[in-house]
């Protein structure tokens, strides 16, 4: 149950912050952003924002799936699944940001 609450809050954070980056095209808050090296900051903000929202949706999905199972290791499985999924999401996000660098 604790894992579901933590993952739901983390998912809410990722979706909310990703929406702000995507909708308002705030590229300046992206880690490692350098205005001199980016060709299209609006497209970069859209890409990173959407990827963050997908990561948040992943966290919400895992938290909902966790509610279906009651076992001693369900929290461990939920956190492990989120760590693997978010790591894959980060790799895809970083690979996609290379399109917008000079």
C-alpha positions in Angstrom: 0.0 0.0 0.0 2.8 2.4 0.8 4.4 1.8 -2.6 1.1 2.7 -4.3 0.9 6.0 -2.5 4.6 6.9 -3.2 4.4 6.0 -6.8 1.1 7.9 -7.3 2.7 11.0 -5.8 5.8 10.6 -8.0 3.6 10.0 -11.0 1.6 13.2 -10.2 4.8 15.1 -10.0 6.2 13.8 -13.3 2.9 14.4 -15.1 2.5 17.9 -13.7 6.0 19.0 -14.3 6.1 17.4 -17.8 2.9 19.1 -18.7 4.3 22.5 -17.7 7.5 21.9 -19.7 5.5 20.7 -22.7 2.6 23.2 -22.7 4.6 26.3 -21.9 7.7 25.2 -23.7 10.0 25.9 -20.8 13.3 24.5 -22.1 15.4 26.4 -19.5 14.5 24.1 -16.7 15.7 21.0 -18.4 18.9 19.6 -16.9 22.0 20.2 -19.1 20.1 22.7 -21.3 22.5 25.1 -23.1 20.9 27.7 -25.3 24.0 27.9 -27.5 23.9 24.2 -28.4 20.2 23.7 -28.9 18.8 24.1 -32.4 15.1 24.1 -31.6 14.3 24.8 -27.9 10.5 24.6 -28.3 10.7 21.1 -29.9 13.2 20.0 -27.2 10.7 21.2 -24.5 7.9 19.3 -26.2 9.9 16.1 -26.4 11.2 16.2 -22.8 7.7 17.2 -21.4 6.0 14.3 -23.2 8.6 11.8 -22.0 8.1 13.0 -18.4 4.4 12.7 -18.7 4.9 9.1 -20.0 7.1 8.4 -17.0 4.4 9.7 -14.7 1.8 7.6 -16.4 4.1 4.6 -15.9 4.3 5.4 -12.2 0.5 5.7 -11.9 0.0 2.4 -13.8 2.4 0.5 -11.5 0.8 2.0 -8.4 -2.7 0.8 -9.7 -1.4 -2.6 -10.5 0.2 -2.8 -7.1 -3.2 -2.3 -5.5 -4.4 -5.5 -7.1 -1.7 -7.7 -5.4 -1.3 -8.4 -1.7 1.9 -10.2 -0.9 5.1 -9.6 1.2 7.1 -8.6 -1.9 4.5 -6.5 -3.8 6.1 -3.2 -2.7 9.5 -4.4 -3.7 8.2 -5.5 -7.1 6.5 -2.2 -7.6 9.5 -0.1 -6.8 11.7 -2.4 -9.0 9.4 -2.2 -11.9 9.3 1.6 -11.6 13.1 1.8 -11.4 13.5 -0.3 -14.6 10.8 1.5 -16.4 12.0 5.0 -15.5 15.6 4.0 -16.5 14.4 3.0 -19.9 12.4 6.2 -20.2 15.5 8.2 -19.3 17.5 6.5 -22.0 14.8 7.1 -24.6 14.5 10.8 -23.5 18.3 11.4 -23.7 18.5 9.6 -27.1 15.7 11.8 -28.4 17.3 15.0 -27.2 20.3 14.5 -29.4 18.1 15.5 -32.4 18.0 19.1 -31.0 21.7 19.5 -30.3 24.2 21.1 -32.8 
